[in-house]
Amino acid sequence: MGIGINPVTGLVPYEAADETLQPLANLEAVFGTASGSLGSLESTSFLNSVDLLGDSNKAYEQVFWNHRQERSTVDVQLRGGDIAEIEGVALLARHASECLR
């Protein structure tokens, strides 16, 4: 689960776009250490209000540029006042050839 905690400061941003960007950055760091990338990301975004979907979409556009990354979005009450969380699964490069057999 990608949450919006900045690993350096330990703080959580209070804007929907920033709290969407931080989990994506956290997921990218984890996937990168395992030879993966966000390019193969399948994700579910959890937002504490559907009204924040536009801000969340802007954050995804910053990360994925013109590519509209497929994802599901769920309107849910998050713990601790969090605005956004992202659950992500990515295909690792070293396992891709095994999946394509």
MOPE-V382588 format. One record per residue. N is the residue number from 1. RES is the residue in one letter. PHI is phi in radians with two decimals (999 if undefined). PSI is psi in whole degrees, 0 to 359 (NA if undefined). Layout:
N:RES:PHI:PSI + N:RES:PHI:PSI
This chain:
1:M:999:127 + 2:G:-1.61:118 + 3:I:-1.95:165 + 4:G:-1.45:23 + 5:I:-1.43:126 + 6:N:-1.30:120 + 7:P:-1.16:341 + 8:V:-1.48:313 + 9:T:-1.63:337 + 10:G:1.35:7 + 11:L:-1.72:157 + 12:V:-1.95:129 + 13:P:-1.13:157 + 14:Y:-1.93:13 + 15:E:-1.98:142 + 16:A:-1.03:317 + 17:A:-1.12:316 + 18:D:-1.17:322 + 19:E:-1.34:348 + 20:T:-1.53:320 + 21:L:-1.10:319 + 22:Q:-1.12:314 + 23:P:-1.10:325 + 24:L:-1.11:319 + 25:A:-1.12:319 + 26:N:-1.13:316 + 27:L:-1.13:319 + 28:E:-1.06:320 + 29:A:-1.13:318 + 30:V:-1.16:312 + 31:F:-1.12:323 + 32:G:-1.09:323 + 33:T:-1.22:342 + 34:A:-1.89:23 + 35:S:1.07:33 + 36:G:-1.95:182 + 37:S:-2.69:166 + 38:L:-1.26:348 + 39:G:-1.06:334 + 40:S:-1.90:18 + 41:L:-1.20:130 + 42:E:-1.97:122 + 43:S:-2.35:160 + 44:T:-2.20:125 + 45:S:-1.70:134 + 46:F:-1.94:117 + 47:L:-2.03:144 + 48:N:-1.40:0 + 49:S:-2.79:134 + 50:V:-1.13:341 + 51:D:-1.13:343 + 52:L:-1.58:2 + 53:L:-1.04:320 + 54:G:-1.06:316 + 55:D:-1.14:320 + 56:S:-1.13:319 + 57:N:-1.06:320 + 58:K:-1.08:321 + 59:A:-1.14:316 + 60:Y:-1.08:321 + 61:E:-1.10:324 + 62:Q:-1.12:322 + 63:V:-1.42:319 + 64:F:-1.81:10 + 65:W:0.90:236 + 66:N:-1.46:348 + 67:H:-1.35:126 + 68:R:-1.55:100 + 69:Q:-1.21:130 + 70:E:-1.25:135 + 71:R:-2.83:162 + 72:S:-1.81:149 + 73:T:-2.23:134 + 74:V:-2.13:132 + 75:D:-1.53:114 + 76:V:-2.59:152 + 77:Q:-1.38:115 + 78:L:-1.61:154 + 79:R:-1.31:152 + 80:G:1.10:20 + 81:G:1.36:10 + 82:D:-1.06:149 + 83:I:-1.65:321 + 84:A:-2.55:146 + 85:E:-2.41:152 + 86:I:-2.30:130 + 87:E:-1.79:129 + 88:G:-2.40:146 + 89:V:-2.28:134 + 90:A:-2.30:149 + 91:L:-1.44:125 + 92:L:-1.46:139 + 93:A:-0.98:319 + 94:R:-1.22:344 + 95:H:-1.83:353 + 96:A:-1.05:316 + 97:S:-1.12:327 + 98:E:-1.19:325 + 99:C:-1.27:335 + 100:L:-1.60:0 + 101:R:-1.28:NA
